[in-house]
Amino acid sequence: MNLTEAYQEARAAAVQEGVEQGQRQVVENLLRFRFGSVDEELSRVVDNLLQLAPDDFARFLLELSSLSREELLARFNSH
């Protein structure tokens, strides 16, 4: 592997990490706005949510405003 390939791989990894951090921040902000805070239970929901396929992730974000905390926790505890 030459230096250019190593740089490109490191850059791609850094970009991916930035995207993941951005998604986490968006979800945490939405949960904080919806429920007042992000405690340990909701933090686990964030972890699980970030593992969803992009279509499922988007669908969830659209549904979030209609879910109660209990419904949200039940949905992710059942997976």
C-alpha positions in Angstrom: 0.0 0.0 0.0 1.4 3.4 -0.9 1.1 6.6 1.0 -1.8 7.9 -1.2 -3.9 4.8 -0.6 -3.2 4.9 3.2 -4.2 8.6 3.2 -7.4 7.9 1.2 -8.4 5.1 3.6 -7.7 7.2 6.7 -9.7 10.1 5.2 -12.6 7.9 4.3 -12.6 6.5 7.9 -12.6 10.0 9.3 -15.4 11.1 7.1 -17.5 8.0 8.1 -16.8 8.7 11.8 -18.0 12.3 11.3 -21.2 11.1 9.6 -21.9 8.7 12.4 -21.2 11.4 15.1 -23.5 13.7 13.2 -26.3 11.2 13.1 -25.9 10.5 16.8 -26.1 14.2 17.6 -29.2 14.6 15.5 -31.0 11.6 17.2 -29.9 12.7 20.7 -31.1 16.2 20.0 -34.5 15.0 18.8 -34.9 12.7 21.8 -33.8 15.5 24.2 -36.4 17.9 22.6 -39.1 15.2 22.6 -38.5 13.8 26.1 -36.5 16.4 28.0 -33.2 14.4 28.4 -31.4 11.4 27.1 -30.9 9.0 30.0 -29.2 5.6 29.9 -32.3 3.8 28.4 -32.7 6.4 25.6 -28.9 6.2 25.0 -29.3 2.5 24.3 -32.1 3.3 21.9 -29.7 5.7 20.1 -27.1 2.9 19.8 -29.7 0.5 18.3 -31.2 3.1 16.1 -27.9 4.0 14.5 -27.6 0.3 13.4 -30.7 0.5 11.3 -30.7 0.5 7.5 -31.0 4.0 6.1 -34.6 3.6 5.1 -35.6 2.3 8.5 -33.6 5.1 10.1 -35.4 7.8 8.1 -38.8 6.1 8.9 -38.1 6.2 12.6 -37.1 9.8 12.5 -40.5 10.6 10.9 -42.4 8.6 13.5 -40.6 9.9 16.5 -42.9 12.8 17.2 -45.9 10.4 17.5 -44.2 7.8 19.8 -44.4 8.0 23.6 -41.3 7.1 25.6 -42.8 3.8 26.5 -43.6 2.9 22.9 -40.1 3.9 21.8 -38.5 1.7 24.5 -40.8 -1.2 23.8 -40.0 -1.0 20.1 -36.3 -1.2 20.6 -36.4 -3.7 23.5 -38.3 -6.1 21.3 -35.5 -6.2 18.7 
